[in-house]
Amino acid sequence: MDLNIYEDSSLLADGKDLPHLSGPAASIRQVLAAHFVRDCPHIVEIGGHIRPVTGYLTHKPLSVLSVDPKTPAYEAAELNGHPCRVRHIPRKFQEVDYDYAPGSYGLVLIGYSLKPLGSREPLGQLLFSLIDNARVVVIEYPPELDRASSQVPAIVSRPNLKVHCSIGLTLDDEAIAGSPFAKRRFYVLHPR
């Protein structure tokens, strides 16, 4: 599987990437997420933008689904030389059907910044069902982003989840240094 499409520097020039998250330290978010979902047979990612967690996974999942309106569409039958159903779907997460057994998947929310879809709010039955039924939830966001900082507490405080770890990150890449997006918050949540 060739995931070099996500390292294409021309994406920056075309304005398709987030320049403030294009430096070398930014990928630590995906590396950490991949570590914490390494025991999950299925990976569901909401919000991978143009750099889904897929290329950072080192284990042998059965499937990987990454959903983001800006991710390039992609399908493959293997990952890292092993059978795996890989799908990158360029849609809002509210437009996709999820059919996973409870406890069978890791849910990854890197760069959390979910928006409504019409009358469907991001914090609703669909997202809470995905969160509540995941084996592990990884969420990362910039606390200075009002949309994220107003929604993440409702996720972290779900009664059936406990915080496994919480990490404060500072990305000192030149492209992001001094911006409010340099400071990041990373949570790993497990079922109680």
N, C-alpha and C positions, 0 to 999 in steps of 0.2 A: 504494500500500500504506500503510495507516494503522497505524503502530506506536505511536500515542499511548497504547495500553493499557498500555505499559510505563512511562509517566511518570505514571500515575494515582496521585495522592497518597492516595486512599482505600485503596490497597493497604497503605500503612503503618499506617493506623488499624486495619485488619482483621488486622494481624499477619502478612500474607502476604509481606511483604518482609523484608529484613534491615536493620533501621534503621541499623545501624552502617555500611552501605554505601549509604545513600540520599542522602548529601550531594553537592554539585556536583563535588567532586574525584574521587569514586568512578568516574565514567564515563570517566576518563582511561584506565582499563584496557581498556575496549572500543575506545576511539579508537586506542590503540596497537596492539591486536590487529588491528583492521581495516586499519591501515596495512601491517602485515607480511604479511597474506594477500591483498593487493590484486592480485597476479599469478596467483591461483589460480582456475581455472574453477569449482571446487566448494569449498564451505565446510562443514566438519563441526564442530559445536560440541558438546562434552559439558560440561554444567554451566552453562548460561546463566541458570539460576534464572528470575526473571521479567523480566530485562533481557538477552535474547540479543544477540549481536553484530550480528544482522541489521540493526537500525536504524542502525548506525554504518558499514556498508559503503558505500563510495563508488564502487566499480568495478561492472562488469556481469557478475557470476558467472552461470553457467548454473543452479546450484542452491545452496540453503542448507538445511542440516539442523541443527536445534538440539534436543538431547535433554537433558531434565532433569525429574525427577519433579514439580517445582513450576512449570514453565513452562506458561502457558496454551496449550491446543491451538490451532494456527493453520495455515492453508494458504492460499497465494496462487500465482498464475501469473505475477506480475511483481514486480520490485523496482526502485524508483527510476525507474519508467516504462519498464522494459525487461523482456523475457521472462525469467523466472527461476522455477524450481520452489522455492517456499519452504515448508518444513515445520517446525513446532515441535511436538515430540512429548513429552507429559508422561509419560515412563517412565524407568526406570533404563537406562543405556546398554547394559547386558548383555542387555536384552530386545529390542533393535532389530537388524535386519539391515543391514549396510553393504555396498554393492556399488559400489565406486569403483575405477577403474584406479589402479595404483600411480603416484604422482607427480602425480595429477590434482587433489588437494585439499589445502587447508590445514586443519590440525586445531587448534582453539581450545579451551583448557582454562582458562577464567577462573575465579578463585576455587576452584582445585582443592581438592576435599575428597571424593574418591570413597570410597564405602562398598561392602562386599560385598553381593551379592544371593544369599541362601541360602548355598550352598557355593561360589559363584563369587566369587572375590576380585577386587578392582578391578585389581590388578596381575597380569594373567594374559595368556593367549594373545590374547584379543580386543583388549585395550587395546594390547599391544605390537605386534600386527599393524597396528593403525590408526596408531600412532606410526611404526613402521618404514617404512610405505608412503606417508607423507604427503610432500608437496612442502616443507612448512614446518610446524613445530609451535610454537604459542605457548602458554606455560603461565605462569600467575600464581597466587600463593598467599600467605597470611600465614605466615612462617616460625615464628611462635609456635603455630600449629595443629599439634599432634603428628601427627595423621593425615596431613596434607599433608607436613610436614617429614620424615616417615619414608618416604614413597613417592616424592617428587620426585627425590631423588638417583638412584634406579633408572631413572628416565626420562632425566634429563640425561646420565647416563653410558652410555647405550646405545652399543655399539661402532660402529654405522653412522651416528651423529649427531655433529654438532659444534655448539658454541655459537656462534651468529652474534652475539648480544649478550645481555647480562645487565644488568638495571636494578634498582636498589633504589628503591622508592617510599615516601614517607610521605604519607598522606592526613591533612591537617590540618583536615578538616571537624569542626564542633562535635560531631556525633553520634558520631564515632569517636575524637576526640582523647583521648589518654591511655589508650586501650585497646590490648591486644596486637595487635589487627587493623589498627591504623593503619599499621604497617610491613608492606610488601608486597615480594615478589620477583617479577620478570618475566623470563622467558627466551624467546628465539627460537632455535629449533634447526633446522638444515638437514641434509640427508643429506651424508655424506662423499663 
